[in-house]
């Protein structure tokens, strides 16, 4: 079993009890959106450290924003973001990832695999937040 396969097994909803919102984030980061219903379709991090998620499901035809457009809209002060929701802060995400890594006794290789998977997934969705990038790399 590879390190990332072990991480997925240890953090799956069958083994770990966390909030549905955090399991949706974990499922997204690890490529298992089916862990929650609905799962997350996208997760973006604004430059000031807010997580914005878009749940799976039928998109609103009036909502054609890409993750970068959504971030720009939030930074410009938009308040009505249909089908997207604030998922927390980058700081809380790092704290929670470190917490679950300790709770399930991830090995150093598994921690590195978790941080690498999360970093790769968030970079695909426009990770601009440097402290989160550094924190995931050091997980």
C-alpha positions in Angstrom: 0.0 0.0 0.0 1.4 3.4 -0.9 1.5 6.3 1.5 -1.4 8.1 -0.1 -3.5 4.9 -0.1 -2.8 4.6 3.6 -3.8 8.2 4.2 -7.1 7.7 2.3 -7.8 4.6 4.3 -7.1 6.3 7.7 -9.0 9.4 6.9 -12.1 7.8 5.3 -15.5 8.4 6.9 -15.4 4.7 8.0 -12.4 5.3 10.2 -12.4 9.0 11.1 -15.2 11.0 12.8 -15.1 14.7 11.8 -17.7 17.2 10.7 -19.4 16.6 7.3 -17.9 19.9 6.1 -14.3 18.8 7.0 -14.9 15.4 5.4 -16.1 17.1 2.3 -12.8 19.1 2.3 -10.8 16.0 2.9 -12.6 14.0 0.2 -12.0 16.8 -2.3 -8.3 17.1 -1.4 -7.8 13.3 -1.6 -9.9 12.7 -4.7 -12.8 11.2 -2.9 -15.8 13.6 -3.3 -18.1 10.6 -2.7 -17.2 10.7 1.0 -20.0 13.3 1.5 -23.2 14.1 -0.2 -22.9 16.5 -1.8 -19.1 16.4 -2.3 -17.1 19.4 -3.3 -16.7 20.1 -7.0 -14.1 22.9 -6.4 -12.3 24.4 -3.5 -10.4 27.7 -3.9 -8.3 29.7 -1.5 -8.3 33.5 -1.7 -5.1 35.4 -1.3 -6.3 36.5 2.1 -6.8 33.0 3.3 -10.5 32.1 2.9 -11.7 28.8 1.5 -14.5 28.9 -1.0 -16.2 25.6 -2.0 -18.6 24.7 -4.7 -20.7 21.6 -3.9 -21.5 19.0 -6.6 -24.9 19.3 -8.1 -26.6 21.1 -10.9 -25.0 24.5 -11.4 -27.0 27.6 -11.4 -27.3 28.8 -15.1 -26.7 32.4 -13.8 -23.5 31.3 -12.1 -20.7 30.9 -14.7 -17.8 31.9 -12.5 -14.5 30.1 -12.7 -12.6 29.7 -9.4 -10.4 32.7 -10.3 -13.5 34.8 -11.2 -15.1 33.8 -7.9 -12.0 34.8 -5.9 -11.9 38.2 -7.8 -15.6 38.7 -7.0 -15.0 38.0 -3.3 -12.1 40.3 -3.1 -14.2 43.0 -4.8 -16.8 42.6 -2.1 -19.4 40.4 -3.7 -21.9 39.0 -1.2 -24.3 37.0 -3.3 -22.4 34.0 -4.5 -25.0 31.4 -5.5 -23.9 27.8 -5.2 -20.6 28.7 -3.5 -20.0 28.9 0.2 -17.3 29.9 2.6 -15.7 26.8 3.9 -13.5 28.4 6.6 -10.0 29.7 6.6 -6.7 28.4 5.4 -5.3 28.7 8.9 -8.1 26.5 10.2 -7.5 24.0 7.4 -3.8 23.6 8.4 -4.7 23.3 12.1 -7.3 20.6 11.3 -5.1 18.7 8.9 -2.3 18.6 11.5 -4.9 17.6 14.1 -6.2 14.6 12.1 -2.7 13.6 11.1 -1.9 13.3 14.8 -5.2 11.7 15.7 -4.8 8.8 13.2 -1.0 8.6 13.7 0.1 9.4 10.2 3.7 8.5 9.6 6.1 11.1 8.3 5.7 9.7 4.8 1.9 9.7 5.1 2.0 13.3 6.3 4.1 14.3 3.3 1.7 12.4 1.0 -1.3 14.2 2.6 0.4 17.6 2.3 1.5 16.9 -1.3 -2.0 15.7 -2.4 -3.7 18.8 -0.8 -1.1 21.1 -2.3 -1.5 19.6 -5.8 -5.3 19.7 -5.7 -5.4 23.3 -4.4 -2.9 24.5 -7.0 -5.1 23.1 -9.7 -7.8 25.4 -8.3 -5.7 28.6 -8.0 -3.9 28.5 -4.7 -2.6 32.0 -4.1 -2.2 31.9 -0.3 1.5 31.5 0.4 1.2 30.6 4.2 -1.1 27.7 3.3 1.2 26.6 0.5 4.2 26.6 2.9 2.2 24.9 5.6 1.1 22.1 3.3 4.6 21.6 2.1 5.8 21.2 5.7 2.9 19.0 6.9 
